[in-house]
Amino acid sequence: MKIPQMVPPTDLHGSLVQSLGLAIAEGHFAPNSVLRLDELEAQHKVSRSVVREAARVLSSKGMLASRRRFGTVVQPEEAWNLYDPQVIRWRLASSRRLEQLQSLNELRGAIEPQAARLAAERASWDAGSDLVSHAARLWAAGQRGDQEEFLRLDVEFHAAVLKASGNAMFAQLQNLVAEVLTGRAEHGLMPHLPDHQALQLHVDVASAIQRGEAAAAHAAMSRIVEQFAEEVGTIWSEHHPGAADARGRQPAESGGAPQLPPSDFLPGATELVR
């Protein structure tokens, strides 16, 4: 039984980490099942040291654990480091993509509006002016339909707001926000042209921070996060008519419980358990 490889095995250790991480995130290994390291070694034609190092990396992310008398055991999702960028990427590549995006965006909704409020209270005039300039470049990239440039600028804009909050813990969440925005684009859940209101809201956030208007900055950022969820849900529904939403609810006209399509990177993955 083979675990699919996402990339050619030029980097044997990295390839094995990627393959196993994706398979665990997809649920092809049941929680508390035991991985047979000897089978992984034979299947991937790698040394035992490569297998052990891959298991060590996944253990550091909470996805595996070494248990005496049992071996290497797959951990339930609640044990994973859900803030780890690779874990986020693997979860977004799974068939539960919509649910993961909703969970991540709910976290954004709890943090980013408050970060914008604090930035309006604490950021220097120069930092506020830089945000306004950044929002203008973001607007231009969106109007041109330059998705790659828009995504880069969008990631940088949200990171700058988190940093401008003056809260170091908020600032360290920039990688999480970057993975959410990037994952949305990579999985085709972003409109070809950004919505005009979304572009204006970024300008509104920057302008409110520059003027020191905390309530306005909070409100505009809250709306950005809400609109993100609305757009993702709409695009998902268009691509997967009749599929359940992120909470498992079915449209009134649909029957049964349709399965969300698995990631393109995980065709036919199966378990390697004792």
HELIX and SHEET records of a PDB file:
HELIX    1   1 LEU A   12  GLU A   26  1                                  15    
HELIX    2   2 LEU A   37  HIS A   44  1                                   8    
HELIX    3   3 ARG A   48  SER A   60  1                                  13    
HELIX    4   4 GLU A   77  ALA A   79  5                                   3    
HELIX    5   5 PRO A   85  LEU A   92  1                                   8    
HELIX    6   6 ARG A   97  ARG A  122  1                                  26    
HELIX    7   7 TRP A  125  ARG A  144  1                                  20    
HELIX    8   8 GLN A  147  ALA A  164  1                                  18    
HELIX    9   9 ALA A  168  ALA A  171  1                                   4    
HELIX   10  10 GLN A  174  GLU A  186  1                                  13    
HELIX   11  11 HIS A  196  ARG A  211  1                                  16    
HELIX   12  12 ALA A  214  HIS A  239  1                                  26    
SHEET    1   A 3 VAL A  34  LEU A  35  0                                        
SHEET    2   A 3 GLY A  71  VAL A  74 -1                                        
SHEET    3   A 3 LEU A  64  ARG A  67 -1                                        
END                                                                             
